[in-house]
């Protein structure tokens, strides 16, 4: 979709429809008069009252303006999240009505207290994310599909236009990064095995002007990444590690780093998973997808801080050479790990990826994302990300960004006893604790060992990485959760305050 900015109220932009986002019980005398009582009738019949999730289409009187008006409810208040949701519903309704272009009023949102830049960004995010769909594998059914190809954001007084343009540019970068991650997640595993996914990342980096390096298994063997390589032993497809770098011109500061788990299909290994829901294991690379999508968004939004994205890519399969429960592997850090369960593989991939990133780049901070544990879903459900970390200020920033973007996170405990539970019997560590309790917490404690003293946050995205029920701007399938948090963190980056000790707990 092409987005542009204009003054005025949207009646003179030559679009098929005017979109008006409205609060619950909000009155618009000009629109009421234009529609000749039709809006009042909708309100009386409780068809449209401005409530969340409500959307209605009305014909406009003849007169050279748009043919329709689309009304979308924001609920009790105009917030970035309510604007995103309402914009998504309006854009999807326009597509369902076969309308090719829309004009969206921004000035009305500014009147409600939003700044012009933020309102424009939220509209672009809602429409751009809401209209996403993965249909490349569906044969054409002969029915012509209409897409909403153009959206004009109308800001009223011209003083808002430059701020709105900045919001549009940034919102587009976030949408394109998130939708790129969704494409990767929704691609079937037979088309995104580690070498193929690495090639996709390399092609994206070339297009976006990012530096890219891809490590193959021989290179990782020389670097002694025994933890990561132990996961891929049972697969006919070799592992890869993708490293993307964004460096703003003239910057000499240390980068911030994003690290993602990329298990392109997870059978569980010899500790094999049950068959129910196994087809969803094609999404077990959602952490890596989020990192790659965030790097695309970073390349387009051009923050002032250098950014590094690292994705460990493996398949966890079963054959005669697969890692066995009871084996001991040696990580790049030198830490030995007893394998008690081969389905606790994501932490082994991240162990070497985190250590490599820390040693190679000495980053200001590291954020890792992984569909790591079912235990986190038990604790928080399917819509909230579990957050762990070692630096209070960094944790607070990520939490605030979760609220701002709608990708909510919840601070989980990281007490010392969780690390104690991960100590091995005949090796330094084990890859899963002996008991069934606190599995997400002990997994995070395992990763903490490899983040070491670097300020670090771990995001367990097992729940919100995929949805089977479409929401306003999160269609069914991979969600791309985390992309916007990472990109926003880079955009607003400022140095962390030095912190003594480590922040455990909530």
N, C-alpha and C positions, 0 to 999 in steps of 0.2 A: 504494500500500500504506500502511495505517495502522500506525504503530509506537507501542507503549506500553511502560512499564517497570513491573515488579512484583518483589516479593520472592519467596522460595521457590525451588524447583528446577524449576518448569515443569509439574509433574504436575497442578496444580489450577487451570489457567487456562482450561479449556474449549476448548482448541485441538484440531485434528485430529491434530497430530503434535508430538513433542518433537524438537528438533534438538540434537545433541551433536557439537561440533567436537573432534576428537581428534588428538593428536600420533601419530607413528609409534610403535607398540608401547606406547602409553599404556594403563594398566590403570584400570578404574573398577569397584571391587568392588560398589558399590551397583547399578550398571546391569547388571553381569554377573549378579548375583543376581536382579534383576527379570526379566531376559530368559531365565533358566533355562538358561544354557549356549549360547544361540543366537549370542551375540557371540563366544564362544570357538570355536565351530564355524566362523564366518566367518574368524577369524584362522588357524585350522589349515588351512583350504582356500585361504588367501591371497586370499580374495575382498575382505576388508577388514582392512587392517593399519594404517590411519591414514596411509598414504602420500598425497602430493599427488595430487589428481585422483580419489581413490577416494571413492565415495559408495554407500551401501547403505541399504535400507529394511527394517525388521523389524516384525512385528506386536507390539504390547504386550499383555501379559496383561489379561484383562478385570478391571475394577475401578473404573470411573468416570473414569479418566484419559484421556490421549490414546490414539488408536487405534493409532498407529504411532510408531516412533522412526526418525529419519533420522540416519545417521552420515556425517560428512564428514571427510576426512583433511586435516591441515595440514602433513604432512611432519615434518621433524626438530624444528621449533620453532614456538611460537605467536608470530607477529609480525603487525603490522598487515596486511601483504600476504598472509600465509598465511591469516589470518582472513577477509580480503576474498574470496579465491578460494574457500575452503571454504564460506563463507556463500552465495556466488553459486551454487555447485553444489547446495547443499542446497535453496535456494529454487527453483531450476529443477527439481530432482527432485520437490519438493512439487507444483509446477504440473503436471508430467507425470503424477503420481499423482492429479491432480484433488483436491488438498487445499486447502481455502480458508484455513486458519489454521495458524500454527506458533508454538511457544514455543522460544526459544533460550536456552541456559544461558550466562550471562556469568560467573557466579561461578567456573566451572571455568577460564576464561581468566585471571581475576585470580589464581587459584592458580598459574597457569603463569608469572606475572610481569608481565602486562599491567596497566596501570591501568584502572579501571572506565570512565572517560570514553573513553579511546582504544579499548578493546575494543568498547564500544557503537557508537562512530562507525564502526569498521571493519565490524562486522556490518551496520549500516544501509547503508553504501556497497556492500558486496558484494551484498546482497539487492536493493537498489534499482537498482543498475547492471546486475546480472546478469539481472533479469527484464525489462529493456527490450526491446521489439521494435517495429519499424515495420511495421504491417499495415493502415494506413488505406486503402491502395490495393487491397487484396485483397477481392474479393467474398465475402460470407458463404457458407460451404459447407453450411449447415444444421446443422453440428455445434456444439453449445454449448461455448464456451470457458470453462474455469475459471481464474480468477486467484487467486493468493495475496493475499487482501485484508487480512489482519491478521497482524502479528507482535508477540509479547510477548517482551521481553527480560527475563530473570529473573536477578536479582543476588544471590540468597541473603541475606546480612545487609543490613538496611535502610540501613546506613551508606553503601552504594554507590549508592543510588538517585538522589540528587541529581546526582552526577557522571555517572551513566548518562544521565539526562535531558538534560544539556548535550550529551553526545556524540550522542544521538539527534537533537536539534534541529540541531546543526551538520552531522551526516552527511546529514540530509535536505536541507539547503540545498545541499550539494555534489552530491548525486544529482540534484536538480531542475535545477540549473544545467547539469550535464553532459548530462542527458537532453534538455534544451531545445536544447543545441548539437547533439546527435545528430539531433534532429528536423529542424533547419534543414539540416544536411548531407545528410540522406537525402531531403529534399524535392527533387523533380525540378526542373531548371532552368527549365522553362516555367512553374512556379508560384512561383519566387523570383527573378525578374529584379530588378535593383537597386531600382526603385521599390516593388515588392511586398515585398522583403526589408526595406526601410526601414520600410514600414508595419507589418510584423510586429514589428520592434524597437520602434517607437513604441507599439504596443499593449501589448507586454510592459512597457515603461517605465511606462506609465499604470497597469497593474495593480500593479506593484511599488513605486510611489512614487518613481521615478527621474526626474530632469529629462532631457528629450530635445530635441535640436535636429537637424534634418535639412537639410543643405545641398543645393540643387539645382545644376544645371550653370551657371545664370546667376550664382549666388552664388560658385561656385568659379571661374568666369571672372573675376569682379571681383577675387577674391583671387589671381589669376594662378597657379592650380594647373595649369599646362600639362603637367606630367608625367603626373598622374593622368588628365586629360582626353584626352591623346593615346591612351590605351588604349581608351577608349570610342567613339572616332570612327567605327569601323566598325559599330557596333551601332545598331539602331533604338530601343533602350532607353537612356534617359539615365542617366548616372552619379548616384550619391548618396553623401553622406558622413553617417554617423550619429554623433552625439556624445551619450553618456549620462553623467550626473553623479550621483554619490552623495555627499551632504554630511551627515555626522553633526551633530546639533544642537550649536551652540556651538563647533564646530571652526573655527579660523582658519589652520590650517597649509596649506601647498601640497599638492596631491594627488599620489598616485602615478598613473601613466597606463599603460593597456593599449591597444595599437594592433594592428589586425588587417587582413590582406589579404582582400578579399572579391570575388574574381573568380567571378561566379555561373555562368559557363561560359567555358571557355578553348579556342578553336579554334587558338590560336597566332598568330592574325592572318595577315598575308600570309606570314610564316614558318610556314606551316600545319603542324600536327602530323600524323603518320601516323594512319590510322584505327584501328589496333589499340589498344584500351583507351580510346578517345576518350570513351566513355560515362561514364568515371570523372571526367571534367573538370567534372562537376557538383559535385564535392567541393572544387573549387579555392577555395572560400570558407571553408574550415575554420578559418583563422586568425580571420576575422571572427566566425564562429560561436562560437569559443572565447571571444572577448572578450565577446560578448553573453551567453553562458552564464555567464561569470564575473561579469558585472554583475548577473545575476539572483541568483546565489549571494551576492554581496556585499549586495544589497538585503535578503536574508532573514537573513543572519548578522550584519549591522550592525557592522562593524569601526569602530574609533575614528578611522581615517584617511580623509580624502576620497579618492575614487577616480573617475577619468575613463576611460571606454572610447570609443575612436574606431575606426570601421570604414569603410574606403574600399570602396565597392561599384561594380563595373563589370562589363560583359560585354566579352570580347575577341573580336570577330567580324570578318568580312571583307566589305567592300563597296568601292565606288569612292572613298569618302572616308576609308578606313582609313589609319592611319599606315603609311608605307612604310619599309623599311630604307634608311638614308641620310638620313632626315629628322633635323632638329635641333629639339628642344623645350626650352622654358624652364620650369624648376620654380618653385614658389612662393618658394623661397630665392633665386632669381635665377640659379642654376647652370644652364648649358646642357648638354644631353645629346644626343650622337649616338646614334641608334637603329640599332644593327647587327643586331638580331634582335628582331622584334616578339613573339616567344614569351618573351622576358625582360621580361615586363610587370609582374609582381608588385612588383618593386623600384621601378618608376615610381609605382605606386599608393602604396606605403609612403613613398616619398620626400616627397611632399606631405603625407601624413597625419602623418608624424613631425614635419616642420617646423611644420605647423599646430599640433600638440599642444604642441610646445616653445614656440612664440611666444605662443600663447593662454593656456596654463596655467602655464608655468614650473614643471613638475612636479619633484618630488624625484627621480624616476627614470622611465624609460620601458621597458616590455617589449613587444616586437613579436612576433607569431606569424604565420607564413606557410608555406604549402605552396610553398616558394620554388624548390627545385632538385632535379632528379633526381640531381645529383652528391652531395648529402648522403645519399641512399638508397644510392648505390654505396659510399660510405664507411662508413656505419653500419648499413645494413640497414633493415628495415621496422618495427622495434620501438623504436628509440632516436632521440630528438630531438637535433639538432646545436645547440649553444649557443655563442654568440659574445658578446663584450661589452667594455666599457671601464672597468669598476669591479670590482676584485677581490672586495670584500665582497659586492656584489650578485650576482656570479657564484656565489660560494660559497653564498649563501642559496638561489638557484634550484636549484643542484645538490642541496643537502640536501633541498629540498622535492620534487624529482624522486624521490629515494630514498624519502621518506616516503609519497608518494602512489602510487608504482608507475609513474608517468609518467617514466621514466628519461631523463636528459639526459647529453650528453657534451660537455665543454669542447673546442672546436675552436680552432685558431690564427687570430689576426688580426694578422699581422705587417705592417709598413709596406709591404712590397713588393706585397702584395695590392692596396693602394690605388693604388700606382703603376701596376699593370696596368689600372686602370680609367680612366686619364687619356685624354681624347679627342685626336684628331688636329687637328680644326679647331673643336672645342668643348671645354668644361671637362672633361667626362667622356664615357664611352661606357657603354651599358647592358649590355654583356657584354664580357669580355676576349677578346683575339685568339686565345688558345690554348684547348686542350681541358682543361687541367689545373687542378685546384683551383677548380672552378666554384662550389662552395658558399662557399668562403673569399672569392673575389673579389666575390661577390654581397653577402656580409656587409660587406665593406669599402665597397662602394657605399652601403649604408644608413648606415654609420657617419658618412659625410660629412654626412648630414641629421640625425642625432642630435646632432651637434656635441659640446658640452661636457657635455651632460646625462648623468648615469649611465644606462647603457643596456644592455639585453640583447636579443639577437635569437635567437629560437627557430625553427629550420627544422624544421617538423613534417611535411615531405613524406612520410616513411616511416610514422610511427605514426598519422597522421590518419585512416586508413581501413584496414580489414582484411577480407580475403576468407575468413579462417578464424576462426571464433568461438573465443574464449578464455573463461575462467570468467566474468568480469564485463565483457567487451568483445564484444558480439554482432557478427556480420558487418555491415559497413557503416561509417558514420562512428563514430568512437570518442569524440569530444569531448575529445581529448587537450589538456592545457594548462589546462582550466577549473579543476581542483582546485589546480594549482600557483598560478595567479593568485589564487584566492580565499584560499588559505592564506597567501600572501604578504601580502595585505591584512590578514588577521586577526591575524597575528603581527608587524605592521609596527613597526619602530623606526627612527629616523633613521640614515642611513648616515654612516659616518665620512668626513670629507673626505679626498680622495685626490689627491695631486699626480700629474700626468702621466696616462698611459693604460695600462691593463693589456692588453698584447698577448700572444699565445701561449697556452700551456696552463698 
